[in-house]
Amino acid sequence: MMYSVTTELYEEVASRLRDAIGGGSYFSGSLSFEWAGIECRLTASVIVYRERVSYPEGDRDELTDLVPVWWEFHTTGPEGEFPNDFSFSELRALF
């Protein structure tokens, strides 16, 4: 069985990764969470790129890109781990 990663799951991973990165310029670690009865785990090392953006209320450094050094995305259900079609390129498009 191949698990198909939905747009909503990519958005969830992006949100969790954004929170985990915070204001840093590098992230190395794992994010684990349940999604629709499936245990998901992203383990990654990424270089974080930011751009200074000016707003009426002030300037802010915004995350503009992630460059993966290494990554894995695992999906596990009641029967054990199974392959998925996760693509880091799809995740990067959300930043």
C-alpha positions in Angstrom: 0.0 0.0 0.0 1.3 3.4 -1.0 0.2 6.3 1.2 -0.7 9.4 -0.8 0.3 12.6 0.9 -2.5 15.2 0.5 -2.2 19.0 0.2 -3.6 19.3 3.7 -0.9 17.0 5.1 1.9 19.0 3.4 0.4 22.2 4.9 0.4 20.5 8.4 4.0 19.4 8.0 5.0 23.0 6.8 3.2 24.6 9.8 4.9 22.2 12.3 8.3 22.7 10.6 7.9 26.5 10.5 7.2 26.4 14.3 10.1 24.1 15.0 12.5 26.3 13.0 11.4 29.5 14.8 13.9 32.2 14.1 16.8 29.9 13.3 18.8 29.5 10.1 19.3 25.8 10.4 17.0 22.9 11.5 18.0 19.4 12.4 15.5 17.1 14.1 12.3 15.1 13.9 8.6 16.0 14.0 6.2 13.3 14.9 2.4 13.6 14.9 -0.8 11.7 14.0 -2.7 12.5 10.9 -6.0 10.8 10.1 -5.1 7.7 12.0 -1.6 7.5 10.5 1.6 8.2 12.5 3.8 10.6 10.5 7.4 11.5 11.2 9.6 14.0 9.3 13.3 13.7 10.1 15.3 16.4 8.4 18.3 18.7 8.3 17.6 21.9 6.4 19.3 25.2 5.7 16.8 28.1 6.2 16.8 31.2 4.0 15.2 34.4 5.0 14.4 37.7 3.4 13.9 41.1 5.2 10.4 42.4 4.4 9.2 45.8 5.3 5.6 46.3 6.5 3.9 49.5 7.8 4.2 48.1 11.3 7.9 47.3 10.9 10.5 45.1 9.3 10.5 41.4 9.6 12.8 38.5 8.5 10.5 36.0 6.7 11.4 32.5 5.8 11.6 32.2 2.0 13.2 28.9 1.3 14.4 25.6 2.8 17.3 23.7 1.3 17.3 20.1 2.5 20.6 18.5 3.4 18.9 15.3 4.3 15.3 14.2 5.0 13.0 11.2 5.5 9.3 11.1 5.8 7.8 8.0 7.4 4.1 6.8 7.6 3.0 4.1 10.0 -0.4 2.5 10.5 -1.7 -0.4 12.6 -0.1 -2.9 10.2 3.3 -1.2 10.5 5.3 1.2 8.3 4.5 1.6 4.6 5.8 3.7 1.7 4.5 7.1 0.8 4.8 9.6 -2.0 6.1 12.6 0.1 8.2 15.0 -1.9 10.4 17.7 -0.3 9.9 19.8 -3.4 6.1 19.9 -2.6 6.9 21.0 0.9 9.3 23.7 -0.2 6.7 25.2 -2.4 4.7 26.2 0.8 7.5 28.4 2.0 
